[in-house]
């Protein structure tokens, strides 16, 4: 009996099976607890993603509440769709159920809930976890001034320019508030290519021009033309003798000859005559390689003065002997009008009086007698040089190809020759003028737009952009700065004057956008021969170096000077620019921080970059 009792007692004291049972129960609890930790971490990660998504959506939709007739339900639907899209995880479900709007404060409050599936605690019957989240965006207390420089060179043609217009319009919508009563938001536009169009402010920026003199009368021949002339070579086989019955000319007169059949070398030139008889005369220094005689089809007219040069009457014209001028808008005698690439140089002023002058060389170069009759009171006389104080409407220069060219002035401006990296008033140092071939690498047609809150003005300017020319990216940079500079506020209408740099509660931002390498610099307002590939041929370039260095040297100097103000935040956007290229490095250098430099190669990326910039500079703040 005693042994049995001891066996029962030992069995009662044996805890081996209880331990296994207890371990099994505890294991389930431990696994559940460990899984709960994992699921909780997952929940917090989902919460962070959801919160970031909701903050971004609130920022994106805040501008909607300033528009008349906004729809609260539409904002709720859009908010929910955008949150789900930005979370980007099918395991997370979100719903926006609260939208509160206060237009006066410029506030948008969004609230909702989200749930995420569990992985471990579902073992104890918990299939999902969830929480509420909310975000409020309130329009900040900052005034905003933005200048955006847009590359509209030929490489932007087609889809790129379409993408730029769409992205820039979206930027306008995101930044410019419809309600300007509490704080203002203004934007300035700087389209640029080979130059920057400063119309209608160009005279204040580049300095005044010397106005052309107006002609009232021009003449070069006297009497009526004589017809029926016949030409033969004279006895030595080289000179030309004209047979013309009762011509009436005298020894030493100057005549102009044309329409001699076969005498192509003799035609369309002035000659002094000798060996005069009643019915013939010899053309001095005429040399003919054509026929020995011609039909009686020739025509001759007597010239007023030697070489058949044109006498111009232009009251108080102001020109001196030896100066070089060109003519435009001449009626009748249209051969006198200057034509770019026409192969003729400027006319030299000769025998100048207060009101008259002779155009030296005006009968040379194949001038035609059908210039007659001159149309009275037509014609402008233009100077062809420039000084630091005043320019001419045309500029004659030596080309990089070794020749001469003459270009008209445009409404565009280029770099300052001195004090280039500054925002000093142009009354101290003028900007460079721009002389360019109107049919090649010309002044862009899209002018700058000073600071404005008018969305229609900005949109119309954006939609009118058209591509042309090469890339003077340094001009885009310096002009973005100029549009924000209070030192240059005297240029603009009162509503477009930039505020002081130290104005309280003010944000100034410059956005520099380009799609290519900077390749164009200027000397005396003409594309310099120190420009690089893509900036045109040598016949279009002036034979001098840009005084401020290459395009990239200038660009860095302008960025350094703009940053030195410590009042302007700089953003840069490269469109289709490869990472590591010279242009990409310059954009990173210019930006106020690496996070402010964007490179993209497609339309959606360009729009995304502009929208990110808008969120950075729109003076909005997350308050909850």
Buried (B, 14 or more C-beta within 10 A) or exposed (E): EEEEEEEEEEEEEEEEEEEEEEEEEEEEEEBBEEBBEEBBEBBEEBBEBBBBBBBBBBBBBBBBBBEEEBEEEEBBEBBBEBBBEBBEEEEBBBEBEEBEBEBEEBBBBBBBBBBBBBEBBEEBEBEBBBBEBBBBBBBBEBBBBBBBBBBBBBBBEEEBBEBBBBBBBBBBBBBBBEBEEEBBBBBBBBBBBBBBBBBEBBEBBBBEBBEBBBBEBBBBBEEEBBEBBBBBBBEEEEBBBBBBEEBEBEEEBBBBBBBBBBBEBBBBBBBBBBEBEEEBBBBBEBEBEBBEBBBBBBBBBBBBBEBBBBBBBBEEBEBEEEBBBBBBBBBBBBBBBBEBEEEBBBBBBBEBEEBBBBBBBBBBEEBEBEBBEBEEEBBBBBBBBBEEEEBBBBBBBEBBBEEEBBBBBBBBBBBBBEEBBBBEBBEEBBBBBBBBBEEBBBBBBBBBBBBBBEBEBBBEBBEEBEBBBBBBBBBBBBBBBBBBBBBBBEBBEEEBBBBEBEBEEBBBBBBBBBBBBBBBBBBBBBBBBBBBEBBBEEBBBBBBBBBBBBBBBBBBBBBEBBBEBEBBBBBBBBBBBEEEBEBBBBBBBBBBEEEBBBBBEEBEBBBBBBBBBBBBBBBBEBEE
